[in-house]
Amino acid sequence: MARPRVGIIGNRYLINDEYPAHATGIINAEAVARVAGALPLMVPADPDLVDLTSLLDCCDGFLLTGGRPNVHPSEYGEPETEAHGAFDRSRDRLVLPLVRACVERGQPFFGICRGFQEVNVAMGGTLHPEIRELPGRMNHRMPPDGSLEEKFALRHKVRFTPNGVFHRVLGAEEVMTNTLHGQGIKTEGERIVIDGWAEDGTPEALYVRDAPGFALAVQWHPEWNAANDPVSRALFSAFGAALRDWAEHRAPAPLHQQV
């Protein structure tokens, strides 16, 4: 059987500050190929280039990656401020409808960092533009200095709902994760279940209630060292199992069977 195909959502960049490009981190493709056991396909996040119906038919599932641009606050009914940072409006226009379509169809997706936030916004939730400014919150942003290993180092604990979805996937109620984000969930969208929290109460793991297929997302970056880190490996392995079910049957496996 051919490997299931995963659409890895890319981001828009300027190479050398002048040449426009769509790209994704190599570690995203490595995690999909080597741990989930799927074929990684980078998707230009622009609905003027990629129509939603063809994309859904082409891929068996989707990895909603992280990235520096944030979801535009108009997508959740708030005005733009300087704190909201950079944006990628084309990605907003593609990925938010993609999430809703996948939820309806039961087609697997796994959200990471910005992808975690996109899932919440797609389902009607809102975001804080800068969570480190909230009382009692730690600074979750990527350290400004150091090697990649230091920037992606495990930095805080995440605790999960006992016997919840992530507890079952990971086999633990508490794990250590990295953290490289500035924004965070303010209010949960419809059917969004927060299933994991950082020590300061920041939402870190979610799933979509009553979604017929794999619909999970995390605020940290499990693609880093995915083959060796037990938490990352478990997440991408579960994603891979859901992808194979979809590729074989074009129908979702119930979530309780996936985990």
matplotlib code that plots the C-alpha trace (Angstrom):
import matplotlib.pyplot as plt

x = [0.0, 1.3, 2.1, -0.7, -0.2, 0.1, -0.3, 2.1, 0.9, 3.7, 4.3, 5.1, 8.7, 11.0, 14.4, 17.1, 14.4, 13.3, 12.4, 8.9, 8.7, 6.5, 8.4, 8.2, 10.7, 12.6, 11.8, 8.1, 8.7, 11.0, 8.5, 5.7, 8.0, 10.0, 7.5, 4.0, 5.1, 3.5, 4.5, 5.1, 3.8, 4.3, 1.1, 1.4, -0.9, -2.8, -6.4, -5.7, -3.3, -4.8, -8.5, -9.9, -11.8, -8.8, -6.6, -8.9, -9.1, -5.3, -4.2, -5.1, -4.5, -2.8, -0.1, -0.9, 2.6, 3.9, 5.2, 6.0, 2.9, -0.2, -3.9, -5.3, -7.5, -10.3, -10.8, -12.1, -13.7, -11.0, -9.0, -5.4, -2.8, 1.0, 1.0, -0.6, 2.6, 3.0, 0.2, -0.3, -3.8, -3.6, -2.9, -5.8, -8.1, -7.0, -6.5, -9.5, -11.9, -9.7, -9.9, -13.7, -13.9, -11.7, -13.7, -16.9, -15.4, -13.4, -10.2, -7.1, -5.2, -2.6, -2.0, 1.2, 1.7, 0.1, -1.8, -3.1, -4.3, -5.8, -7.9, -9.3, -10.1, -11.6, -14.1, -15.0, -12.4, -10.2, -6.6, -4.4, -1.9, 0.8, 0.3, 3.5, 1.8, -1.0, -0.8, 0.9, 2.0, 5.5, 7.3, 6.6, 8.5, 11.5, 14.7, 16.3, 19.8, 21.5, 21.6, 18.6, 19.0, 18.8, 15.8, 13.9, 14.9, 12.2, 11.2, 8.0, 5.5, 2.2, -0.5, -3.4, -6.9, -6.8, -7.9, -8.5, -7.5, -3.9, -3.4, -4.4, -2.2, 0.9, 0.4, 1.2, -0.7, 2.2, 5.1, 7.9, 7.7, 9.4, 7.8, 8.2, 5.0, 3.8, 0.1, -2.3, -6.0, -8.2, -11.6, -12.3, -14.1, -17.3, -16.5, -12.9, -11.8, -8.7, -7.1, -3.6, -2.2, 1.2, 2.1, 0.9, -2.5, -1.8, -3.8, -1.3, -3.3, -6.8, -9.1, -12.4, -15.3, -17.3, -15.1, -15.4, -11.6, -8.2, -8.5, -5.8, -3.4, -0.7, 0.8, 4.4, 6.6, 6.7, 8.3, 11.6, 13.5, 10.3, 11.9, 13.7, 11.5, 8.9, 6.1, 6.7, 7.0, 3.7, 1.8, 3.1, 2.6, -1.0, -1.4, 0.1, -2.3, -5.2, -3.8, -3.5, -7.1, -8.3, -6.1, -7.4, -11.1, -11.6, -13.6, -12.5, -11.7, -13.5, -11.1, -11.4, -10.0, -7.1, -5.9]
y = [0.0, 3.5, 5.8, 8.2, 11.7, 14.6, 18.2, 20.2, 23.8, 26.2, 29.8, 32.8, 34.1, 36.6, 35.1, 37.7, 40.2, 40.3, 36.9, 35.6, 31.9, 29.3, 27.0, 24.7, 23.5, 20.4, 18.9, 19.0, 16.8, 14.5, 14.0, 13.2, 10.8, 9.1, 8.9, 9.2, 7.0, 9.3, 11.1, 14.8, 17.2, 21.0, 23.0, 26.7, 28.4, 30.5, 29.8, 31.7, 28.8, 25.9, 25.2, 23.6, 20.8, 19.6, 19.8, 17.7, 15.1, 15.1, 14.6, 12.1, 14.5, 17.7, 19.1, 22.6, 24.0, 26.8, 30.0, 33.6, 35.2, 35.1, 34.6, 38.1, 39.3, 40.2, 36.4, 36.4, 39.8, 42.0, 45.0, 44.7, 46.1, 46.2, 43.4, 41.1, 41.0, 39.9, 38.2, 35.8, 36.6, 34.0, 31.3, 32.5, 32.2, 28.7, 27.0, 28.2, 26.7, 23.7, 23.0, 23.2, 20.9, 18.3, 18.3, 17.8, 15.0, 13.3, 13.8, 13.8, 16.9, 17.7, 21.3, 22.7, 26.2, 28.5, 25.5, 25.0, 28.6, 28.2, 25.3, 27.3, 30.4, 28.2, 26.9, 30.4, 31.0, 34.0, 34.6, 36.7, 38.6, 38.5, 36.0, 37.0, 40.3, 38.5, 38.3, 35.1, 33.9, 33.0, 34.0, 31.2, 32.9, 31.3, 32.3, 35.1, 33.6, 30.2, 27.2, 25.5, 22.8, 25.4, 27.2, 23.9, 22.6, 21.3, 24.2, 23.5, 20.8, 20.2, 18.4, 16.6, 15.7, 12.4, 9.6, 12.3, 12.0, 13.2, 11.1, 8.1, 9.0, 9.7, 7.3, 10.1, 12.8, 15.1, 15.7, 18.2, 20.3, 23.1, 26.4, 29.0, 31.0, 34.5, 34.2, 31.9, 30.9, 33.5, 31.8, 28.3, 27.9, 25.8, 22.2, 23.0, 21.0, 22.1, 18.9, 20.1, 23.2, 24.6, 25.3, 28.9, 27.8, 28.5, 26.0, 23.7, 20.8, 20.6, 18.4, 19.0, 17.5, 14.9, 15.2, 12.0, 11.7, 12.7, 16.4, 17.2, 20.2, 21.3, 24.7, 23.4, 22.0, 18.2, 18.1, 18.9, 15.6, 13.8, 10.4, 10.4, 12.4, 9.9, 12.6, 13.7, 10.1, 9.1, 12.1, 11.6, 7.8, 8.3, 10.8, 8.2, 5.5, 7.9, 8.8, 5.1, 4.5, 7.4, 6.4, 2.9, 3.6, 7.3, 7.3, 8.3, 5.8, 6.7, 8.6, 6.0, 3.4, 5.7, 6.3]
z = [0.0, -0.9, 2.0, 2.9, 1.6, 4.1, 3.0, 5.1, 5.2, 4.2, 5.0, 2.8, 3.1, 1.5, 0.7, 1.1, 1.8, -1.8, -3.3, -2.4, -1.5, 0.1, 2.5, 5.5, 8.0, 7.1, 10.5, 9.6, 6.6, 8.5, 11.3, 8.7, 6.7, 9.4, 12.3, 10.9, 7.9, 5.4, 2.2, 3.0, 0.4, 1.0, 0.3, -0.8, 1.7, -0.9, -2.0, -5.3, -6.1, -4.3, -4.3, -1.2, -2.9, -4.9, -1.9, 0.2, -2.5, -3.1, 0.5, 3.2, 6.0, 6.9, 9.2, 10.2, 10.9, 13.1, 11.6, 12.5, 10.9, 13.2, 12.4, 11.7, 14.6, 12.2, 11.8, 15.4, 15.5, 17.0, 15.7, 14.6, 17.0, 16.9, 19.5, 17.0, 14.9, 11.3, 9.3, 6.4, 5.1, 2.3, 4.8, 6.9, 3.8, 3.1, 6.4, 8.4, 5.9, 5.6, 9.3, 9.2, 6.2, 7.8, 11.0, 8.9, 6.8, 9.5, 7.6, 9.9, 10.8, 13.4, 14.4, 15.7, 17.3, 14.8, 13.7, 17.2, 17.2, 13.7, 14.9, 17.7, 15.5, 12.8, 15.3, 16.6, 19.3, 20.1, 20.9, 23.2, 21.1, 23.8, 26.7, 28.5, 29.4, 31.2, 35.0, 36.2, 32.8, 31.9, 28.7, 26.2, 23.3, 21.6, 23.4, 21.2, 21.5, 21.4, 19.1, 17.6, 20.3, 23.0, 21.4, 21.1, 24.5, 26.8, 29.1, 30.9, 32.0, 30.3, 32.3, 30.7, 31.7, 33.5, 31.1, 28.4, 24.8, 25.2, 28.3, 26.3, 23.3, 25.4, 28.3, 30.8, 32.6, 32.5, 30.1, 29.3, 26.2, 24.4, 23.9, 21.1, 20.9, 21.8, 21.3, 23.0, 23.4, 25.0, 24.5, 23.2, 19.9, 19.6, 20.3, 21.2, 24.2, 26.0, 27.2, 28.3, 30.2, 31.0, 34.6, 34.3, 33.0, 29.3, 27.0, 25.3, 23.9, 22.3, 20.3, 18.5, 20.4, 18.4, 15.4, 13.5, 12.8, 14.2, 15.1, 17.6, 18.0, 20.4, 21.2, 21.4, 18.6, 18.6, 15.1, 16.7, 17.4, 16.6, 16.1, 19.4, 21.8, 23.3, 23.4, 19.8, 18.6, 20.2, 18.7, 15.2, 15.4, 16.3, 13.5, 11.1, 12.2, 11.5, 8.1, 7.1, 8.1, 6.0, 3.0, 3.1, 3.7, 2.9, 6.1, 9.6, 12.3, 15.6, 17.9, 20.6, 18.2, 17.1, 20.7]

ax = plt.figure().add_subplot(projection="3d")
ax.plot(x, y, z, "-o")
ax.set_aspect("equal")
plt.show()
